[in-house]
Amino acid sequence: MRRKILLFGIMALLVSVSSCDKNFEAINENPYAILNVTPDLLLPTVIRGSVNRVMDDGWSIGNIVIQQTAKIQFVNEDRYIWGDRSGLWSSLYGVLRDVNNLYTLSDASGFNNYKGVALVMKSWIFSVLTDAYGDVPYSEAIRGKSDGILTPVYDPQEQIYAGILADLTTANELLGSTEEAINGDILFGGNVQAWRKLANSLRLRYLMRISGRTDVSTAMRSIVDNPSQYPIFENNADNATLEYLAEAPNQFPLHTTRVGSFDEFRLSKNLADKLLAFQDPRISVFARHTAASAGTSNPIYVGIPNGLSDVDAFNYNGGVQNVSRLGSLYFEDAITVRGRRVARGYIMAYPELQFILAEAAQKGLITGAAAAYYREGVTAAFAYVDTPMPTDYLSRGGVAFQPDSALELIGTQKWIGLFFTGLEAWFDWRRTGYPEVIAGPSNQNNDRVPVRYAYPLSEQSRNAANREAAVSRQGSDDINTNVWWDN
């Protein structure tokens, strides 16, 4: 009897299991899961992830080292005690995996517009990596899954730039050659011509970057003299700047920062002194009146010297109430549209292009009047931050174009116009030397201003042999070793 009961129990259990297993896979399927990744799903992450990462580094290092901002607390960055700067490396190589997937998917579908966009983003991201670190993995990068390359070689920067310029040329040819709409484009809203303009404007930036090492005049002239074949930015409406929204994930990166963390950064005396000397109203965008003077009959702006010790920085000019905080545009008002003025993530913009053309014309690399490009660059830079330019600004001392000091004038106004645009102002200053940037009195780098990031410490264990080959070729792995184009 017991055996019969046991047998019936086993049979009932088997029936129960069988019935539970029926349609098991269908019941556990997520109807909202994305099973087939398409280019439009990858593109927003590619744009947002790369731009936000570069803006983060611009805040923590870029603005500081180029002396647009300075710190009053936790001043290690301002004293060049940088430590392991691996965040940019890991984040951008992570984004490059999505860029590679975007290109591969688009290629398989015959979507040349998406392929062109992928090449533009790839070029910009690799330019940031190589300008920050020097020789980096390029030709074998992002090939771990496809080719099993887990320890990629570090390519010489000269070869990386050749690849970047070639990819941008190809991008210009691909964009507009097929009819698919570019969906998921949070930068240009699917405007194919805007991506072409970015591709060619970036080419001019990078040709100028390497102009100290190779003759770029023919390449630059071919772009500037053939706008129908190589369109470039024509005004601020063409800017490759990411406009942020009120809600995540497309918020300005600093908008959710703690007030205390934001207030560690203040207006640099270097930038403040120049803006005040020029009576430049853009200072009201970049900074605020000191707390002590706000609401008085004589509100003032005061910058703090870079590279002070913790105690000296916190007590400078009688304390933090007497040093200008940075502008509300970069914090609490970053998502508030005030006319056209909104905080933006930066890839490249029209004012920068005009300063590049002004320098190129002054050096005879292209035809055209350097003074005209310069004036247009300054005018556009005011418009970029939605600030009316004083009618006499271009004739003021230190601003008026003079052929004998043209490169310094161009470099200084370009530096002002590149306020909080990631790392671009630092990269450009390393090439031009304008304006003068002097290491602060308590710097810990033997009075030298850093010219690169050291390689991430993790590379010493993950990719030691290739890293060592790059170091032996490039020079000591520290913040004072010039990259190829800066030699």
N, C-alpha and C positions, 0 to 999 in steps of 0.2 A: 504493500500500500504506500509506504513511504517512498519507494522507488518511483511509483507512478506519479506521486505528487511532485517529486523532484524533476521528473521528466517533463511534466506539464509546465513546471516553472521555467525550465530552460527554454522550452518551445515558446512560451509567452515572451520571454526576454528577447529571443531572436526576432520574433515578429515586431516587438517594440522597437528594437534597434533598426530593423529594416525600414519600418515606417518613418522613424526619425531621420533616417538618411535620405529619404525620398525628397528630391528637389533641394537638397542641403546647399548646393553651390548657388542656386538661384536666390534662396532666402538670404544668404550672407553676402550677396553682391551689393555694393554701394551704388545706387542709381545715379549719384552725383559725382562719382569718381571720374577723373579725366584719364582715359585710357590711351588716347592718341594725341600726343603733343604736337601742336602746330606752331608755325612761326609767330602768329599773333599772340600766343600765350607766353612765349619766351621773351619777346621784345620789351615789354614793360619792365621786367626784372633786369634785363641787360642794361637798360638806360638808367633806371632808378638806382640799382645796386652800384654801378660804377660811379655815377655822378655823386651820390651821397657819400661814398667812401672817400672820394677826392676832396669833397667839401669838408668832411671831418678832419682830414689831415691838414687842410688849409687852415682850419680853426686852431688846431693844436700846435702846428709847426709852421706852416706856410706864412701866415700873417705875422708871426713872431719873428722868424729869422729874417724876413725882409723889412722888419721894423715898421709895419703898419699898426701893429698892436704891441703891447708889452704886458707883463704880468706883475701883479702886486702881491700874490700869494702863490706858494708852491711853484717857485720860479725856476725849477730845473731846466725846463725847455728854453727859457730865456738866457740861461747861463751855459747852454749847449751841453747839458748832461742829458743826452737823449736816450741812452739805453737801447733796448731792442725795438727797432721800428719795423716789426713784422706784420702789423695789421694791414698796411697798404698792400704788401706782397700777397698775403693769403687771401684777402678779399678780392683783389683784382684778378688773380689767377683763378679763383672760384668763379667769377663772372665770365672769364674767358671760356670756361667749359660750356656755359650757356651760349656764348657767341659761336663757338664751334658747332654746337648742336643746331643753332639757328641757320648757320651757313649750310650745313649738311642737309637738313630738312628742305631748305629752299632749293638747293641744287637738285635734289631728287625730284622735286615738283616742278622744276623749270621756272622758279620764281626769281627772276633776275633782280627785281627791285629789292626784295628781302636780302638777296646775296650782297647787293651793293651796300645796303645798310649795315649788314654784318661786317663787311670789310672796313667801313668807316669806323664803327665802334671798336673793332679789333685794333685798328691803327692808332686811334686815340689812346686806348688803354695801354697798349704796349709802349707808346711814347712816354706816358706817365711813369711806367715801371722803369724803363731804361734811363730816363732823365733823373729819376730819383736814386737808382742803385748803380747805374752803369751797365756793364755787360750782364745780361740776364738770359734765362732760358727763353728761346724764341722759336727756332726751327723745329725743335723736338718737344716743345711745350704742349701740354694738353693732349698728349698722345699715349697716355697710360692705358686707357680702355681699348683704343683702336689698335695700337701697335705694341702694347706691353712695355712702353718706354717709361720707366718709373724714376729714372735718374737722368733727366735731360741735360744736354750740354748747355753751357752758357755761351751764347753767341756774342762776338765782338759788336760793340755798339754801332760801328760803321756799317756792318752787315745788316743789323736790325733796321737802321734808318733806310737803307736801300730797299728792304722789304716793305717798310711802311709806305714809302713814296710810291713804290710799284703798286701796292694794294689800293692806294687812294686813286691812282690813275685808272686802275681797272674799275673801281667803284663808279667813277664818273662815267665810264663807258657802259656799265651795266644798268645804272639807274635810268629808267625811262625806256629801256629796250623791250620790256614786257608790260602787260596791261594790268597785272594784279594790283589791287589796292593794298596799301600798307596799313593794316589794322594793328591795334595795340601800340601805336606810335604816340607816346605821351610827350615827345619832344617837339615834333613838327605837325602832328595831326594828320599824318599820311601824305604830306606834301613832298612829292618825289623831287621836284626842282630844288626845294630847300636842302635836301640831303646832298644833291650835287654841289650846291654852293658851299656847303660845309666841307665836302671832300676837297674841293679846290682851295678853299681858304686855309684849311689845315695844311695842305701841301705848301702853301706860301709860308706858313709859320715854320714848318720843319725845314724847308729850304733855307730860310733865314737862320734857323738854329745851327745848321751845319756850315754856314757860309764862311766861317773862319777856317775851315779845314778843306773846303773844296769849292771850285768855281760853280756857282749856282745861277749865274746871270742868264744863261740861255734858257734854263728851265723856268725861271721866274718870268722872263719876258714872254715866253710862249703862253703862259697862263694869262698874264695881264693884258697882252695884246690880242687875245682871241676870246672875248667874253661869250660869244655864242657857243663855242666849243668847250670852254672852261668857265662856266659861270661862277662868280664869287659873290660874297655878301655885298648888297647894294645900299642897305640902310639898317637901322636897328630892328626893323620888322623881320629881318632874316636871321637874327641872333639864335645861336644854338645854346639856349639857356632854358633850363627846366623850371617852369613856373609851378610853385607848390600850392597845395589845396588846404582846405581847413581840416580835413579828416585824414587819418592814416589810411593807406601807407604812404600817400604822397604829401607828407608834411615836411616843412623845412626842418632839417636835422636838429637844429638848436632849439626848436620851439618847445620841446618838452624837457629841456635841460633845467636843472635846479638853478634858482636865482643866484645862490652862492657860487656855483661853478661858473656861470656866465660872468659874474662880476669879478672873477679872478683876472679877467682880461680887460685891459683899458687901452685908451688911445695912446699910441707911441708918440714921444716927443719929436722924433724925426719927422713923422708925417704931420703932426700938429703944427710944428714950426713952419713947414713949407706952406701948408694951407693958410695959416694965419698971415704969413708974409705976402701971399698972393691975394689975400682977402677973398678966399675961395669959399663960396657958400656951400660947397659939398661937405664941408666939415659938419654941417647940421644933419646930414644923412649918416655919416660915418660915426658920429659921436654925439654926446649930449653935453649941455652945460654942466659944470661941476655942481654937485648937490648943494654945496655951501653957497653958490652964487645964484642958483635957480630961484626965480621969483623976485630977485632984487632988480634995482635999476641998471645994474651992469653985469648981466650974466656972462660968464667967460668959459672958454675951453682951455683945458690944460692937459698936456700929454706928459707921460712919465718916461724917463730914459729906459732903454732896454738894458738888460744884463745887470741889474742891481741885486744885492743880496736880499734875503727874505726880510730882514729887519729894515734895511734902507728902502726897499720897495714899498713896504706897508706904511712907512712913515714919511714917504716923500711928500714934500710941499705941505707938511702939517697933517697928513693923513688922507685916507681914501675919500673923504668928503670934498677934497680939493683936487681931485684928479677925475678927468672925464670918463664916464662909462661909455661903452659902445652904443651905437644907435639902436633905438627900439625896433627898427626895421629888421634887425637880425635876431630878434628874440620875441617879445610879446606881440609885436605887430607883423611878424613874418607871414602870417596867413591872412592879414587884413588888407584887402585891396583898397588902396588910396589913390584914386585915379589909375595910373598905370604902374605906380611904384609898388612892387612886391619883391620880396626876397626870392632869389633865383639860384639854382644850381648852374654851374658854368662849365661849358666845354670850350666855346669860342664865341666872340661877338664882333660886331662891325667896328667899334672903336679900336680894338686891338689890331684888326686888319689894316686900318688906315695908318696906324703908327708903324706897322711893318712896312707898308708901302712907302711911307715917308723916309724911313731909314734906308730902304733899298734905293730910292731915288737919290738920296743924299750921297750914297756910296757909288752911284752910277750903275747899279745892278739892273735897273729898269729905267725907262724913259718917264718923263713927267716931272712936275715941280714938287720938291720935297716940302716946301712951305705950304702948298695947297693941301697936300695929304695931311700934314701936321694940323693945320687949322680945322680940317674936317674931322680929324680924330678927336681933338679937344672938344669941339662942338658936340659930336656924337657921344662923347663920354659924359657930358653934362646931361644930355637927353636920356642916356642909359639909366641914370638914377633919378630921372624926372625932376631935375633941378634947373631952373632958368639960368642961363649963363649971362653974367653982366655984360652989357654992350661993349665995354672997353676992356674986357678981360684979356683978349688976345694982343693987346698993346701994352699990357702992364709989364713992369720990370720982372725979370725972371721967367716970363711967359712968352713975350714977343719973340717971334722967330728971328734968329740971327745965324747966318751961315757958319760963322766961326765956332759957334757953340751948339750947332744944330743937333748933334747926336745926344748931347747931354739934355737939351730941352725935350727932345723926343722921348728919351728914356725916362725922364722925370715925370712927364705927363702920362706916359704909358703906365708907369708904376702907380700913379694915383688912380688911373682908370681901372687898374687891375685889383683894386681893393677887394679882399675876400673873394677871390676867384679860384680857390684851391691852391695849387702849387705853382701856377703859371708865372706869377710875379717873381718867385724865387728862381725858377729855371731861367727866366729872361735876364734877371740881374746878374746871374753867374756869367752870362755871355757878354753883357754890355758893360757891367760895372757901374751902371747908373740906376738910381742916385747913389751917393756915397753911403755905405753902410759900415759902421765901425763897431766891433765887438764891445760890449758893455764892460764896465770896470770890474765886475765880479765874475766875468766869464771863466769857464774852466777848460778852455780850448786854446790856451797860449795866444790869446788875442786874435785868433783866426775865426772868420765866419764860416760855418760849415758849407760844403759844396756838394754833399750827397748823403744818402743814408748808408749805413753799414748793412751788409747782408744779414738776413734773419739768422739768429743763433741756431735755429732748427736745421738750417742747411748744412751745418758742420757735421751732423750725424746722418741726415737723410741723403745728402748729395755731395759728400765731402770731396771726392776727386774732381768733379767738375767745378765746384766752387774754388778749389785750390788752383785749378788751371786758370780760372778767370782772375784770381788775385795775382798770380804770378805775371799775368799779361797786363793787367790794369794798374796794379800797385796796391799798397797796403789797404786792407779792408777796414778803413776808418772814415770818419766824416770829413777828412781833409784831402782825400784823393780825387783829383779832377777826373771827370768822365772824358771820353774821347773828344767830343766836340768842344770841350772847355779847355783843351790843352793848346 
